[in-house]
Amino acid sequence: MVLLGDGPRRYSELRRSVEDISPRMPTPTLHSLERDGLALRTVTSSSPPRVDYALTPVGRTLSA
């Protein structure tokens, strides 16, 4: 959640920011944060589609 503390981030940016992690690991983690109401996923129609993640108000209270 620390990476999202400064504002919305693209999925690819988040994946590159974490060293020594399996390429598949960010996806289930981000889905869990979204399911628990801590992160918001926004898909923008473009080619390729743009996916951004941001903290919800509840998520921001936990990251402070």
PyRosetta script that sets phi, psi and omega in degrees:
from pyrosetta import init, pose_from_sequence

init()
pose = pose_from_sequence("MVLLGDGPRRYSELRRSVEDISPRMPTPTLHSLERDGLALRTVTSSSPPRVDYALTPVGRTLSA")
pose.set_psi(1, -20.2)
pose.set_omega(1, -179.2)
pose.set_phi(2, -61.1)
pose.set_psi(2, -39.2)
pose.set_omega(2, -179.0)
pose.set_phi(3, -64.5)
pose.set_psi(3, -26.1)
pose.set_omega(3, 179.8)
pose.set_phi(4, -89.8)
pose.set_psi(4, -5.9)
pose.set_omega(4, -176.5)
pose.set_phi(5, -63.4)
pose.set_psi(5, -25.4)
pose.set_omega(5, -179.1)
pose.set_phi(6, -91.1)
pose.set_psi(6, 2.2)
pose.set_omega(6, -180.0)
pose.set_phi(7, 127.5)
pose.set_psi(7, -179.8)
pose.set_omega(7, -177.1)
pose.set_phi(8, -59.4)
pose.set_psi(8, 144.8)
pose.set_omega(8, 178.0)
pose.set_phi(9, -134.4)
pose.set_psi(9, 145.0)
pose.set_omega(9, 175.1)
pose.set_phi(10, -72.3)
pose.set_psi(10, 152.1)
pose.set_omega(10, -179.9)
pose.set_phi(11, -55.8)
pose.set_psi(11, -47.4)
pose.set_omega(11, -177.5)
pose.set_phi(12, -62.6)
pose.set_psi(12, -34.8)
pose.set_omega(12, 178.3)
pose.set_phi(13, -66.6)
pose.set_psi(13, -41.8)
pose.set_omega(13, 177.9)
pose.set_phi(14, -63.4)
pose.set_psi(14, -44.1)
pose.set_omega(14, -178.4)
pose.set_phi(15, -61.8)
pose.set_psi(15, -41.3)
pose.set_omega(15, -179.9)
pose.set_phi(16, -72.3)
pose.set_psi(16, -24.5)
pose.set_omega(16, -176.3)
pose.set_phi(17, -73.2)
pose.set_psi(17, -21.6)
pose.set_omega(17, -177.4)
pose.set_phi(18, -103.6)
pose.set_psi(18, 113.6)
pose.set_omega(18, -179.1)
pose.set_phi(19, -79.0)
pose.set_psi(19, 155.1)
pose.set_omega(19, 175.2)
pose.set_phi(20, 54.6)
pose.set_psi(20, 46.5)
pose.set_omega(20, 178.1)
pose.set_phi(21, -127.6)
pose.set_psi(21, 144.7)
pose.set_omega(21, 177.2)
pose.set_phi(22, -62.3)
pose.set_psi(22, 141.0)
pose.set_omega(22, -179.9)
pose.set_phi(23, -59.1)
pose.set_psi(23, -22.6)
pose.set_omega(23, -178.8)
pose.set_phi(24, -88.9)
pose.set_psi(24, -15.3)
pose.set_omega(24, -173.7)
pose.set_phi(25, -67.5)
pose.set_psi(25, -38.2)
pose.set_omega(25, -178.6)
pose.set_phi(26, -61.2)
pose.set_psi(26, -32.9)
pose.set_omega(26, -175.8)
pose.set_phi(27, -60.8)
pose.set_psi(27, -54.9)
pose.set_omega(27, 179.6)
pose.set_phi(28, -64.3)
pose.set_psi(28, -32.5)
pose.set_omega(28, 178.8)
pose.set_phi(29, -65.6)
pose.set_psi(29, -46.4)
pose.set_omega(29, 179.2)
pose.set_phi(30, -65.8)
pose.set_psi(30, -37.8)
pose.set_omega(30, 177.7)
pose.set_phi(31, -64.7)
pose.set_psi(31, -37.1)
pose.set_omega(31, 177.5)
pose.set_phi(32, -65.4)
pose.set_psi(32, -43.3)
pose.set_omega(32, 177.9)
pose.set_phi(33, -62.3)
pose.set_psi(33, -38.8)
pose.set_omega(33, 178.7)
pose.set_phi(34, -67.4)
pose.set_psi(34, -45.1)
pose.set_omega(34, 179.8)
pose.set_phi(35, -60.8)
pose.set_psi(35, -36.6)
pose.set_omega(35, -178.2)
pose.set_phi(36, -83.9)
pose.set_psi(36, 1.3)
pose.set_omega(36, 176.8)
pose.set_phi(37, 80.2)
pose.set_psi(37, 18.8)
pose.set_omega(37, -178.2)
pose.set_phi(38, -98.8)
pose.set_psi(38, -23.0)
pose.set_omega(38, -179.5)
pose.set_phi(39, -132.4)
pose.set_psi(39, 151.1)
pose.set_omega(39, 178.9)
pose.set_phi(40, -116.7)
pose.set_psi(40, 129.4)
pose.set_omega(40, 179.6)
pose.set_phi(41, -103.5)
pose.set_psi(41, 127.7)
pose.set_omega(41, 179.6)
pose.set_phi(42, -123.5)
pose.set_psi(42, 124.6)
pose.set_omega(42, 178.5)
pose.set_phi(43, -106.8)
pose.set_psi(43, 126.7)
pose.set_omega(43, 178.3)
pose.set_phi(44, -108.1)
pose.set_psi(44, 126.5)
pose.set_omega(44, 179.7)
pose.set_phi(45, -69.4)
pose.set_psi(45, 114.8)
pose.set_omega(45, 175.2)
pose.set_phi(46, -159.0)
pose.set_psi(46, -175.7)
pose.set_omega(46, 178.6)
pose.set_phi(47, -125.0)
pose.set_psi(47, 107.2)
pose.set_omega(47, -3.8)
pose.set_phi(48, -74.5)
pose.set_psi(48, 163.4)
pose.set_omega(48, 179.4)
pose.set_phi(49, -59.7)
pose.set_psi(49, 143.4)
pose.set_omega(49, 178.5)
pose.set_phi(50, -102.3)
pose.set_psi(50, 129.2)
pose.set_omega(50, 179.0)
pose.set_phi(51, -119.7)
pose.set_psi(51, 120.6)
pose.set_omega(51, 178.6)
pose.set_phi(52, -115.9)
pose.set_psi(52, 148.2)
pose.set_omega(52, 174.8)
pose.set_phi(53, -122.7)
pose.set_psi(53, 141.1)
pose.set_omega(53, 177.6)
pose.set_phi(54, -144.3)
pose.set_psi(54, 156.3)
pose.set_omega(54, 176.6)
pose.set_phi(55, -75.8)
pose.set_psi(55, 143.2)
pose.set_omega(55, 171.9)
pose.set_phi(56, -80.3)
pose.set_psi(56, 170.9)
pose.set_omega(56, 175.6)
pose.set_phi(57, -55.3)
pose.set_psi(57, -39.0)
pose.set_omega(57, 178.3)
pose.set_phi(58, -65.5)
pose.set_psi(58, -42.7)
pose.set_omega(58, 178.4)
pose.set_phi(59, -62.0)
pose.set_psi(59, -36.8)
pose.set_omega(59, 178.5)
pose.set_phi(60, -66.0)
pose.set_psi(60, -36.6)
pose.set_omega(60, 179.5)
pose.set_phi(61, -65.9)
pose.set_psi(61, -32.3)
pose.set_omega(61, 180.0)
pose.set_phi(62, -78.8)
pose.set_psi(62, -25.2)
pose.set_omega(62, -178.1)
pose.set_phi(63, -86.9)
pose.set_psi(63, -10.0)
pose.set_omega(63, -177.8)
pose.set_phi(64, -77.0)
pose.dump_pdb("model.pdb")
